[in-house]
Amino acid sequence: MGRQRPGTPTLEEVAALAGVGRGTVSRVVNNAAGVRDSTRRAVQRAIAELGYVPNLAARSLAGHRADAVALVMTEPDWRLFGEPFFTEIVHAVGDALTDTPVQLLLTLVRTDTERQRFVEYARGGRVDGVLLMSVRAEDPLPDMLAKAGLPTVMLGRRSGDESVTYVDADNAGGARGAVTHLLNGGRGTIGAVTGPLDMYVAQCRLRGYREALELAGREVTDSLVVAGDDFTEESGRRATTELMARHPGLDAVFAASDTLAAGALGALRAAGRRVPQDVAVIGFDDFHPARPTEPPLTTVRQPLEEIGRTMVRLLLEEMEDSPAAWRHVILRTELVLRDSA
């Protein structure tokens, strides 16, 4: 069960000072019922006077709280931790936990070995719950955590019939609104730069693009769609360069993230194309970029702070009392008009 460091107060010393049994102190430490208020106050005074700190490893092995949750990123490229989207989510989750006793642990899980190691770590009582982000379609980690009985909430989802609790933005609706705005502005050749299509978020944003064209009676042309390798600026630059080579008359680009859109702006600038006069550009996310774009980017805002808060709220609720069913929350997006479209 672990040992106290030499010189640190013990449970027995707290019990002796409070004039109660060891079991009573344990019940107070674990906030259990069945202890008189006067006794609880006496134990709390003794804890404060001695500076007693509960043995968290022992409490964990006894089935009690670790007072920690893990925020796990499953993206294989660790450099994406530095992308604005992920830093915004980390900030939102951290802020949502500020007024709780829960510590936030950040970790990267990319391989089968790392998945198994993390599940064993989490099952060992080191964390009380798990927040997942950047999960791709075939990733088994959410199911492994569910099988292990660990409360888990995902940012986004792997498919339309996700079997784990998740929080997501209305990705298809946001993309549909963005492309409709471009159509209403008279744009005729609208390209789409998607993220990797093994991620459901990229599939949904591509679906919204196609739906907007179909609703307007426009032909959906596959050559106007280029899938990025990831959601990075360099990927957006390469994809937009390819779009211009395929369609020299390109007059609009819908990019499935703001970083992809920043890459699109760079490619258009290098090609001598003016934005928005020659080509309009719309992104998706509306986070605070490391550097502002030129011109300022029209984008679809997804409520990242609300997403982070909602993920934390659902996870804390699942840690308290496992619900009978998975919960799926989809939050509204908003088109934010700036100079690029």
Secondary structure, DSSP 8 states (H G I E B T S, - for coil): -----TTS--HHHHHHHHTS-HHHHHHHHTT-SS--HHHHHHHHHHHHHHT----HHHHHHTT----EEEEEE--S-GGGGGSHHHHHHHHHHHHHTTTSS-EEEEEE--SHHHHHHHHHHIIIII-SEEEEES--TT--HHHHHHHTT--EEEES-SSTT--S-EEEE-HHHHHHHHHHHHHHTT--SEEEEE--TTSHHHHHHHHHHHHHHHHTT----GGGEEE-SSSSHHHHHHHHHHHHHH-TT--EEEESSHHHHHHHHHHHHHTT--TTTT-EEEEEE----SS--SS--EEEE--HHHHHHHHHHHHHHHHHS--SS--EEEE--EEE--TT-
